[in-house]
Amino acid sequence: MTKQDGIIVGIGGLLFILVALFTPIGALFLVVVGIIAFITYKLAHPKS
């Protein structure tokens, strides 16, 4: 995990917290998107 990845995750985390505070539906949507992104990342970067 590079420094750039850490920054992206940090920004994403802040956005997630802000959206989750204001809209439960938005939070649910972000959770679904996050899961899809995580699965996609795992498929794209399988452990050798």
C-alpha positions as CSV (number, residue, x, y, z in Angstrom):
1,M,0.0,0.0,0.0
2,T,1.6,3.2,-1.2
3,K,1.4,6.7,0.3
4,Q,-1.0,7.7,-2.5
5,D,-3.3,4.8,-1.6
6,G,-3.3,6.0,2.0
7,I,-4.3,9.5,1.0
8,I,-7.1,8.2,-1.2
9,V,-8.4,6.0,1.6
10,G,-8.2,8.9,4.0
11,I,-10.2,11.2,1.8
12,G,-12.7,8.5,1.1
13,G,-13.1,7.8,4.8
14,L,-13.7,11.5,5.5
15,L,-16.3,11.7,2.7
16,F,-17.9,8.5,4.0
17,I,-18.2,9.9,7.6
18,L,-19.7,13.2,6.3
19,V,-22.3,11.4,4.1
20,A,-23.1,8.9,6.8
21,L,-23.8,11.7,9.3
22,F,-26.3,13.3,7.0
23,T,-27.9,10.6,4.9
24,P,-28.4,6.9,6.0
25,I,-29.3,6.0,2.4
26,G,-26.1,7.6,1.2
27,A,-24.1,5.7,3.7
28,L,-25.7,2.4,2.6
29,F,-24.9,3.3,-1.0
30,L,-21.3,4.0,-0.1
31,V,-21.0,0.7,1.8
32,V,-22.3,-1.2,-1.3
33,V,-19.9,0.8,-3.6
34,G,-17.0,0.1,-1.1
35,I,-17.7,-3.6,-1.1
36,I,-17.8,-3.7,-4.9
37,A,-14.6,-1.7,-5.1
38,F,-12.9,-4.0,-2.6
39,I,-13.9,-7.2,-4.4
40,T,-12.8,-5.6,-7.7
41,Y,-9.4,-4.7,-6.2
42,K,-9.0,-8.2,-4.8
43,L,-9.7,-9.7,-8.2
44,A,-7.4,-7.3,-9.9
45,H,-4.6,-7.9,-7.4
46,P,-4.6,-11.6,-6.4
47,K,-2.0,-12.8,-4.0
48,S,0.8,-14.5,-5.8
